[in-house]
Amino acid sequence: MTAFKSMIETIGNTPMVELSKLDTGKCRLFVKLENLNPGGSIKDRIALTMIEGAEKSGKLKPGGTIVEATSGNTGIGLAFVGAQKGYKVIILIPDKMSAEKIYHLRALGAEVVVTRSDVPPGHPENYQDMARRIAEETPGAHYIYQHGNPDNPRAHVEHTGPEIWEQMDHDLDAVVAGIGTAGTLTGVGQYMKKVAPNVEMVFADPVGSMVGPYVQTGELLEAGQWLVEGIGEDELPPIGDLSLIAKTYMISDEDSLHAARELLAKEGIMGGSSTGTLLAAALRYCKEQTEPKRVVTFIPDSGLKYLSKMYNDYWMIDQGFIKRESFGDLRDLIARRHAERADYTVAPDDTMTTAYARMKLYDISQLPVIENERVVGVINETDILLAVLDDDDMFSHPVREAMATNLKTVPLDTEPSDLLPIINDGYVPLVVDKDRYYGLVTAIDLLNFLRRRMRD
């Protein structure tokens, strides 16, 4: 085995795995593990090809700056390759993307600009418009513009498509892909059209995207909102060859996220949110077939980038994607129920160091103080600060010496609207009934409850 000379050389040649524990009907379903690229996604491929294309054309010179608008993965690929080649990288990323992606970008040395995700193309705060403007104003900068860059699909024509064809032993019936920039679907589709024109290109799109309905009906409808990251668009992709698409499936956020979680549970493959969209569409396609077919789809990126979101049960509950037992009282508003040991608390004899450490670990500002399943106080950041400000030794003193005992408790049958004055006064309502503590209700818990009720 020959050692690679740099991490850039590890991009591509990702494994193909057949799924064996999911119901694929009469078909055999294979997944290409693009999450094993060094940057964790399929976008490493196009990042390298687009940078090399810009170098060859003279648009990107040594010491220059790469600017791009991205949902995260292309930015990570560009930051990874750019760092290896000595370029500065500026990434514009919408605010709905996972925190892990932003942390990853910054760890690679990229400058990250978080933008609004609720504005259309043409708006000055749209991430693509901002990226174009920053590139124009920055000396030596080059706007990669993956959405209209021909080197994007070229990466898949020259590499991804041939890899799939060889790994499938030249025996393939369909490929399921999504569209962000349309590079993967277009590039792989163009390659298959040359070597195996009978291979169907199947399109998986999130509900809310305007591309899927356009492919199905020819009508340009206004885009909605969706949570899946990396695919779905509010405009037609300039480099996309939509004529390659044989069939389209629109997949809801809920179906996408549950499909990805099931893939991890049953097959041990941890993909991101777009993985769920592709998998759900691939399974639908497979189950519709009346004769055996060999089908390939992708694991576009790693689920490690979504630990705080789709792999976090409480985030899924907040979004309404995991249903919990309903009680018809304030327990339905409590995100982390004390009876389930899902909340964060301290005991009155715990030290203030312990309380401070838990606040930091869980990124919260206050903790209920629980003794014998009864709430006896609350301690917050200010309480600890006032206690230790003039005496560091107070960190080792028990919480009971600094906790507040003037609690704002409410019984289970309190109306949600009655919580507003308590929250407005700067307190967090503690749900207590017959001396039993059930949990606390924050402002965001109340908002999540109202949103779930609206959806229902």
N, C-alpha and C positions, 0 to 999 in steps of 0.2 A: 504494500500500500504506500503510495507516494504522498508525502505531506503537502498541503496547500501552502503557497507562498504568502497569501493574504486572505483575509475573510471575504473579500470581494469574490474570490474564486469559488466560494462555497454557495454562491447564488445559483439556484436552478437545480436540475437533476433531482427533484424531490421524489420521494417514494409514492407508489400507488398501492392502496390497500383495498381489498374487497370487504364489504360489510357483510357480516354473517348472522347478526342477532336482531336485525330489524326486518320487518315484513316488506319485502320487495316484490311480492307477487310472483309472476313467472320470470322476472328479470334477475340479472346479476348486476349489482350496483357497486361501482368502484369509486373511491375518493382519492384525489391527488393532494398530498399533504403539503400545501404551500405554506402552512404555518411553521414549517421547519426551515424556511429560509432564514438567514442570519438576523434580519430585521423583524422576523415573525410574520411575514405576509407575502403574498404573490406580487405586491407592488415593488419589492426589491428588484424584480426583473426589469420593470419598465424604468425604474429610477436609474439603473446602470446604463440601459440603452439610451435613454434620453440625455443623460449627462455626456456620454460618449459621442452622441450625435451632435450636441451643442459644441463640444470641443472640436470635433472634426470640421464643423461649419464655421468656426471662429467666433461664434456668438458667446462662448464662455472661454475666458482666458485665465491663465494662472493667477491665483490670488483673487479671482472674481467672486461674485455673490450670486447664489442661487435663490430665487424667490418662487414660491408656489402656494397656491390655494388648495387645500386638501382636507379630507375628512380624517386624516391622521396617518394612514398607512403609507401613502405615497410620500408624505413628508418624512416619516421615519426612514424609509428607503433612501430618500434624497439626503437626509442628514447623515445617515450611515455611510453612504458612498462618498458624499461631499467631504466628510471629515477625513476619510482615508486619502482623498485626493487634495486636501488642503484648501477647500472652498468654505466661505462663510455661507450659512444657510438661514433664510428667513421664511418662516412658515405661517400662513394664515389658516386658522382652523375654527370652524363654527362651534358655538358654545354648547351644543348638545352632545358633543363627543366625550368619550370616557376620560376621566382624569389620568388613567394609566398612560394613555397615548401622549398627553401633554407632558407628563413626567418623563416619559421615554425620550421625547423630542429634546427636552431641555438637558437631559443627561448626556445626549449625543452632542451637545454644544450648540443646538439650533436656537435662534431667537424666535419665540413663539408670540404671535399676535392672535388673541381670542376674539372672534367676531360674532355678530348676531347671526342666528340661524333662521330668523323669521322674516328675512327681507329677500325679495326676488332679484335676479340678475338685472343690472341697470341701476340699482339702488347704490348710493355711494358707500354704504356700509356692508354691501354684499362682499363675501370673502374673495371672489374672483376679481371684482372691480377694485377692491383695495390692494390686492396683490399686483395687479397691472399698474396701479398708480405708484406703489412703492418701488417697483422695478424701474419705472420711468424716472423717478426722483433720486435713485441711488446710483452713483457712478460705478461702472463696471458690473452692474447687475444684469442678470438674464432671467426673465420670467419663463419658466419651463412650460407652463400651460398644458398640463397633461390632457385636458379635455379636447384640445385641438392639435396635439402634437403627433405627427405621423409615426414618430419613433415609438410611441406607445403600443399600437397594435403590431408594429414590426417585431417587437420583442417576443410576441406570442407566435407570430408567423415563423420566426427563425428558431425559436427555442421551445416554448411550451407545447405548441401543436405537434412538432416532431417527437418530443418526449412521450406524449400521450400515445401517439400512433405506435411507437416502438414498444412501450410498456404493455399495450393491449394486443401485442402480436399481430397487428394489422387486422384485428377483428373487433369492430366497434359499430354500434348502431346509433348512439345518441350522446351528446354532450350537453349538460345543463349548466348554464352560466347566468350571472346577473349582469346588470349594467350600472356602473358608476360613471366611468368615462367611456365605457363600451370597448375598451382596449382588448380585454380578454375574449369576449364573445366575437368581436370582429376579427382579431388576429387568428384565434384558433379556428373560427369558421372559415376564414379565407384559406387557411392551410388545408383543412379537411375538404374544402370544395375542390382543391387540386388533386389530392391523393385518394379521396374516398367521398365522392359527391353524394352518396346515399346516406351519409351520416347526418342525422337531424340535429340542428342547433336549437335547444329548448331554452326559453327565456324565463327566468324567475325574477319577479319584481315585487317590492313591498307595496301593499295597499297604501295609497296616498301619492305614490310616484305618478307622474304624468306619462312616462314612456310606455308602460304596459298597455294602458287604455288606448294610446295612439297606435300602437302596433296592432291591437285587436280591432279597432274601429276606424282608424284614420282621422279621428277627431283630436284636436288639441284642447285638452281640458285643463283647468286650473289645478295645480298641484295642491295636495293636502299636507298633512303632517304624518311623520312616521318616526319610530324610534330606532329601527335597525340602522346600523352605521355602515357606510362604505358603498352602498348601492341604493338605487332609486334616485331620480333626478326631477328637477323642476323646469328643465329645458331639454330639448333634444340634443344628444351628444354629437358635436360636429364631426368627430372621427368615426362615428358608429355606422356600420352597414347593417341597417335593420332588415334589409331584404334577405339576410341569411337566416332569419328566425323562422322556424317551422311551427312552433307552438309556444304559447305564453300562459304562464300561471301567475295570478296575483295572490300573494301570501300575506296574511295579517301579521302584525307584530307578535301577537300572542302565539300563533302557530309557529312562527319562526323561532322564538325564544324557547318554547317548549321542545321543539325538534332538536335544537342544539343541545339542550340539557339532557334529552333522552340519548343523544349520540354519545355524550360523555358517560352516562350511567351504564349504557349497554355495550358500547364498543370501545370505551376508553379513549376516545378522541375528543380533545377539548378545542373546539373551534369557536370563533366569534359569532356575533349576531347575524352577519350575512351568511355564515355557514348554515344557520337554521333555515333561512329563506331558500337557499339552494337545495338543501336536503329535503325540506317539505315538498318543494316542487318536483324533485327527482322521484320521491316516493309516490307522489300522485301519478306522475307519468308512468312509472313502473307498474303500478296497480291497474292502470287503464289498459295495459297491453294484453293482447289475447295470445301472443306467442312469445317465446323467450327472446330477450334482447340483452345486449351488453351495453351498459350505460355508465358514463363517467361524469362525476361532478367534482367540485373543488372544496377544500377546506381553506378558504382565502386568507384567513389570519388566525392568530392564536387567541384562545379564550382567556389567556392570562391578562389580556388587555381589558377584560370586562369583569374582573372579579368583584368590583364595587357595584356592578349593575346586574346583568342577567344571571350571574352565578351567585348573587346575594339574594337569599330568600326574602329578606325584608324589603329590598328594592322591588322585587317582583310582587310582593304583597301590596306595597304602596301604589304600584301601577295597576293593580287589580288583576294581575295575571296568575296569581296563586290565590285560591279561594280558601278562607279560613272559616271555622265554625262561627256562625252569626248568633248573637245573643239578643239583639234588639235594644241594647243599652250602650253605655259608654265604653264597654269592653271592645266594641266594634271600632272605636276610634284609636285605641291604644296600639301603637305600632309594635312595641316590644312588651308583651304581657309578662307580668311578674310570675304568674303561676307556671309559665313555660320556661322560666329561668332565662328569658331572652333579654332582660333589661340589665342596666348597669347601676349598681348600688354600692354603698359602703355600710359598715357597721359602726355604731358610735364609738367603739374602742379601737377601730382602725386608726392609724396615724394620718396626719394631714399629708404626709409624703405619699401614702397609699392613695388618698383621694386625688391628689394632684396628678399622680402617675396615671390613674384611670381616666381622668379628664383628657390628658394628652393622648393616651393610647386610642381612645374612642372618639376623639374630637368633639367633646361635649363640654358645656360650661357649668353644669351643676349636677349633683347626684342626690337622690333620696337617701336618707339614712334609715336603715331598717334594723329593727331589733325584735326577735321572736315574731316575725312576719307582720309586725306593725310598723308603720312609718312614724318615726319619732322626731324627724327633722329633715332639713335640706341644707346642703352645703354647696356653695358656688365659688367661682374663681375669686370674687371680691372678698368673700369671707376668709379664704385662705390668705389672700394678699394682706388684708388688714391684720391678720393674726401674726404673720411672720415678718412683716415689713421692718420692724425694729428689733426683732429677735429671731435669728435663724434657728435657734434651738426649738422653736415652736413647731417646726416641721415634724419633730418626733412626738409631739403631743397628740392626744386623741381628738378625733373629729368632734366629739361632743363638746369640746371647749370652744369651738368656733361656729358650730352649726346654728342655723336659724330654726326656731321652734314655732314661729307664728305662721303656721301652714295654711295654705289655701286648698282645703279638701272639699271634694264634691261627691255626693252619692252616685250610685250606678244609674239611677233613673233621671239624672239631670239632663235637660235638653241641650243639645250641642250649641244652640245659639246663646245659652246662658253662660258658656265658657268665655265668650268674647270679652266681657268686662274684666275678668280675671287676667286674661292674656294681655289686654290693653293696659292694665296697670303694671305690667312687667313681671307677672308671676306665671308659673306653670301649674295648671290645675292637677292636683293629686287625687286620683280616684280611690276613695276609701268607703267601704260599706260594712257596717257592723264590725268595725275595728280591723277589718281585713284590707290590706293594701293590694290593689290590682295593677297599678301602673300610673304613668303620667301621660298627659295629652299636651303636645306642643302645638304651636300654630301650624306647622307643616303637617302634623297628623290630622288636624282639622281640615286643612285644605285638601289633603289626599282623600279623606273620607267624603268630602263634598264632591270631588271629581269622580270618585268611584260611583257614588250615588247618581250623578248625572249620566254616566255611561250606562248604568243599569236601567 
